[in-house]
């Protein structure tokens, strides 16, 4: 038999269709072993044929690249966000000790949150993996409020125990209220039908509550352990922000008018917002699988993206095809019924039997 090749772009581009074996391993990045094996094989082929450029793309490959890229990016984003909030904490309060205590408590809350994720959802997806950055940005606020009140009370010549109790009494209800209201907003997302967003809501909502719990339990214990033995209390000076706030207090009406004018100005851009449904635009730049997909779209008018519709009978299928072709988002519609005879008393029973199987 003669081998048939799938060639495009006047024979300059050839395509080999593969189907990856089902990956039953529970992993945040499924299909990694198969994709890595294919890329190793392609590297060997390119070494043997240096004049040929060989690449790998397709939905499973792009999903694998997306999860890998997302996992790496969110890890670095979490590290940078934790370092950033800690540095701002130090600058805002003018000291290192209490900033490190609050950051450590935040790490404790993160560990609790990962345990909560394991028990509640059991896994992370490309959306919920961003919950770490969300918790760092919101969870550190509770520590800031508590430490700020504690340091204020210590500055009033209160003892360590008095300041800890006073801070908990004054700030505790506000922290609990803020955590509960924020978590309710996240838990509301769990009511959506989109699984990725729903899981993100469950994970982030529970994580916020755990951050507040750690702030009201672990943080006071750490502060008591570190500060209780200190007799002399030297309050450090935070970054001076009075000169930035003073103009607002001196000219409140001007600031309010400027704020309203700016709000009206930027609101004009709301009509320019649109929903970008192209998943390729969400991929990280530089991924081989994404670049090859764009190449297929631009040079060959082909794509690995498709939709499948199954009809109950011939008439319904043909009518559905006509409707699909009328859509601007549909470039081509193929079906198998036109390749079959309308009525064939010999083949029809066989086709019916195959369909039932």
C-alpha positions, 0 to 999 in steps of 0.5 A: 500500500502507498503511504499517504502523508498529510501535507499542507502549505504546498508540501512545506509542512507535514503533520503526524497525528498522535493520540496520547495514552490515558494518564491515570496518575493524579498529578497537577501536570498530567501527561508530562511523561508522555510529552517529555518522551515525545520531545526527546524523540523529536530532538533525536530526529532533528539531530538526524535531519538538521534541515527539518524543523520538527515541533509538538503541539495539540490540546494535550500538549498545550494543556501540559505546557500551560500547567507547567508554566502556571505552576512555575509562575505561581511559585515565583509569584508567591515567593516575590509577593511574600518578600514584597509584603514583608519588606513593606511591613518593615518599612511601614512599622520601622522594625524587623522583629514584628514584621518577621513574626507576622510573615511567619504566621502567614506562612503557618496559615499557608501550610494550614491552607494546603492541608485544607485544600487536600481535605476539601477539594483534593487538588489544584487547577490552573485557576485555583493555583493562584490562591497562594498569592491571594492569601498572601495579599489579603492574609497579611492585612490581619497581621498588620492590624494586630501588630499596629494596635499592639505596638500602639499599646506598648508605646503607651507604657503597657506591659506585653500581656496587657498590650496583647490582650488589648490588641485582641480585644480592640482588633479581634472583632474587626479581623473576624468580621473582615475575614468572614465577609471576605470568605463569604464573597469567595464561597459565593463563587463556589455556586458557579457551574465553572469548576475551576472558579468554584474550586477557587472560591472554596479554597480561597474562602477557607484559606482566608478564615485560616489566616484570621485564625492564625493571626488571633492564635499563633501571632499573640503567642509568638509576640508573647514569647519574643517580647515578654522578657523585654523590659525596655521598650523602644518603639521604632519609627515607621515611614513618615506618611503625614506629608502625603496625607496633609494635602488631602486634609487641607483641601478635601473638596478639591481632592474629592472633586478631582477624584470624581472627575477622574472616576468619570473619565476612566468610566468612559473606557467601560464600553471598550471592554470585551470578553476574550474567548481565545484560550491561546491568548492566555498561554505564556509567550514563547511556548513551542506548542502555542507558536506552532498552533499560531503557525497552523492558523496563519499558514495552513488555515488549520487548527487543533481546536474543534467542536463535536456535535452528534445528531440523532438522524440525517435530517437533524445533522444536515440542518445543524450543519447549515446553522453552524456554517452561518456562524462567523466563528465557524470556518469549516464544518465536516460531516460523514453523512454526505459520504454515505448513500441515502438509502442502502438496504444492504449497508443500513442494518450493519450501520445500525448495529455498529451505532448501537454498539 
